[in-house]
Amino acid sequence: MAEPVHASPAHDEHHHEQSFWRKYIFSTDHKVIGVQYSVTGLAFLFFGFVLMMVMRWNLAYPGEPIPFIGSLLGDNRAPGGIMLPDFYNELGAMHGTIMVFLGVVPLAVGGFGNFVMPLQLGAPDMAFPRINMISYWCLFMGGVTMFASFFLPNGAAGNGWTSYSPLADIALNGQTAWLIGMIFLITSSLLGAINFITTAIQLRAPGMTWMRLPFFCWAQIVTAFLLLLAFPPLEAAGVLQLMDRVANTSFFIPEGLVVGGEVLDRSGGGSPLLWQHLFWFLAHPEVYVLILPAMGIVAEVIANNSRKPLWGYRSMVYSLIFLGFMSFIVWAHHMFITGMGSVMSTFFQTTTMIISIPSVIILSALFISLWGGSIRYNTPMLFALGFLPMFGIGGLTGLPLGLSAADIPLHDTYYVIGHFHYVVAPGTLFALFAGVYYWFPKVTGRKMNEFLGKLHFWPSLVFMNGVFFPMMIQGLNGVSRRLADGGISYDFAGEVAGLNRMMSVSAWCLALAQIPFIINFFMSIRNGEKAGRNPWNSTTVEWLAPSPAPHGNFDQPIEVVRGPYEYSVPGSDKDYVPQAEPAST
Amino acid sequence: MMDAMFPAAASEHAGRIDNMIDAVHYLMLALFIVWGVFFVYVLMRFRASRNPKADYVGVKSKMSTYGEVAVAIAEGILLLGFSIPMWAERVDEVPPESDATVVRVVAQQFAWNVWYPGADGEFGAQDLSLIDEATNPIGLDRDSEAGADDIWTVNQLHLPVDKAAIIHLSSKDVIHSFNLPNMRIKQDTIPGISIPVWFVPTKTTAQIREETGNPDYVYEIACAQLCGNSHYSMRGFLTVHTEEEFQAWLDEEASYLTGSDDDFFDF
């Protein structure tokens, strides 16, 4: 480590005393905001998981009273503890919404992006610290709105996280709360995206050229562009659907609807498919918003723990940018069976096959990076390695869904649910856990416990597969998604309905497997093994800052002189050469 | 490979779709095994205790590039050889209505209204103001030119075997999805739009019962798109007859039209 140099004058400005509120609640420090985002994200991931565990009761034991909590749910949700289908639909819609928009995105982008990216860039903070604060509080408002909607007289929205019109237009008022919540969440992401992009362009430390950026930063930049360009159409669509609901407009309502025997009192003339186009124009890039930061984390952890440079860094970066671009022109593969002609379906299935190639390149590069390494099996590495085959299954099962003819029997079945859960649950979530274990020392100054970490990883790996793999089998048998009774109303689903019990038990065991993580997380804040600046002997710039990093981040000027992953450089006495250490020549 | 899991196939194009899903899964399996074997080998061979010093350069060969090109070619074959032509057959090559059984299905929360044109082969007019959920859920105008002999049922679709069926799908309220798992047919019903699907059933209900050894086997119609609280039970039935049986069924349904209105509930 180079001799610490005196703090720069710019740094001194940060040293006035701040009140508790300014320092921890309405903070403008990217690290505090990053932690706020992460804690919020983790809390909502837990909440979304609880919703799913309740749903899984009804899938495994349809029509039987829910044990323990059944009597607490109230007669409008579960009379006598038996779940009503309306409540099931609420849980389903809110599980999806919360996991995507309030769980993974806040943790992966708001949390890791905010905390880690400025540090990796060698920046003192984000470019717009106040916008950063506002962005978090918009998210918070969105979260409160979504959470509070469960307590509306008719409950929360229950029209799927996709909220297709006209069902969502004519639904009860939980949907209005959903739309208002979404508008907060979208605003939050837009503000964040502008901030991320500006920070990456303007605040890189001297010498941090584009091809010296850690892959994680590249992933965050591409993600920010996706959010910035894809979310506005959904924000507009959300406002239009809100108008349909509260001002009796007909943006998504066609003429001549008859609901429950009554002609709907609307002028009509709108298009239900317009909503789907606007929704999926966001929601497909959104899939990459969920996965790219995860790939970024995995790349950092794998390079560090295989003690060698990432293999094919440049082609990974180019693939990432290409992936980001392509993600804007594949959205209608979610809509093959809405009545699509052959020209449109040819276009969208071809772009879908094309987008698989850069994903294959990135995944292959991560696998190949391991070759010749000296692999350390610590907890972050186990989660990062677990990500690879799990994301592999998620990606591969996307192939039959992306080909329109093969999609006919598989569309809207559990095969789809299995596919995207492999991408985001044992995929993205494992990567996020890897990130939590990896950067925890930078946040707190202490490492998390390795034994509890392994006790968290192995059962999670087993039970994740126990939940999601049978979904593929159910899907191939034709079982539709979003069935409140798990499919037992249908003969063709009957043979595989029995798998629901095994999946539900796996889900509940998966919850038990998170207990070591929760204990580890809180215990390590105070009692973890003390970590210095660079506990993992890492090369990237964030590890030059003190742990925990002070306001303003660095106590020495940062000048970047080499690429991000100079591990095991021939002729060097250490097996890592930090990015910002003066060259030894 | 996967056939064992699919619902029993009973339409002309089902076999080709199944073969394609099989082919894709073989490709997926091959990729997974290649990656998996490499992965497991690397994890053991290059663990820190066995390989204390990492190699700065790592892999030099171009194997991965060849692999990626091979994946791209395989995907190209799946697209051009299978998926695109099969999709075109589904949506562009609809047989002429004169050679087909033509039916309308009007979806609603939470039932499938099946509408036959009757003996004249022409559908009557539809008038929303006539809709009555108990006696006339499709709003059929019996006084319109072709409306007198039209037949409708709820949740009961009947078709003759080995003859193309063209089904015009629409919805009264929200989006549903008309799913015939055995026929490998799935099509959203979108309110405000009429969308045709077509297929040729190749096995009668009697034949499939014999084949599966299950005397109670029924072809089911399932809703595949969330449509409200009873989405899970929006179940209909398809009965595939021989041509003669189908005609007999139509005649029987038509005979109720001359009787009292109560006979509507006899299905």
Interface residues (C-beta under 8 A of the other chain):
Chain A: L84 P85 D86 N89 G158 N159 G160 Y164 P166 L167 I170 P254 E255 G256 L257 V258 V259 G260 G261 V263 L264 G268 S271 P272 L273 S306 R307 K308 P309 W311 G312 I337 T338 G339 M340 G341 S342 S345 T346 Q349 T350 M353 S356 I357 V360 I361 L363 S364 A365 F367 I368 S369 L370 W371 G372 G373 S374 I375 R376 Y377 L385 L388 P389 G392 I393 L396 T397 L399 P400 L403 S404 A405 A406 I408 P409 L410 H411 D412 T413 I473 L476 N477 G478 S480 R481 R482 L483 A484 D485 G487 S489 Y490 D491 F492 Y567 S568 V569 P570 D575
Chain B: M2 M5 F6 P7 I17 M20 I21 V24 H25 L27 M28 L31 F32 W35 G36 F38 F39 V42 L43 F46 R47 A48 N51 P52 K53 A54 D55 Y56 V57 G58 V59 S64 G67 E68 V71 A72 E75 G76 L78 L79 F82 S83 I84 M86 W87 A88 R90 V91 D92 Q108 Q109 L128 S129 I131 D132 E133 G139 K172 D173 V174 I175 S177 N179 P181 N182 R184 I185 K186 Q187 D188 I190 P191 G192 I193 I195 Y217 V218 E220 A222 C223 A224 Q225 L226 C227 G228 N229 S230 H231 Y232 S233 R235
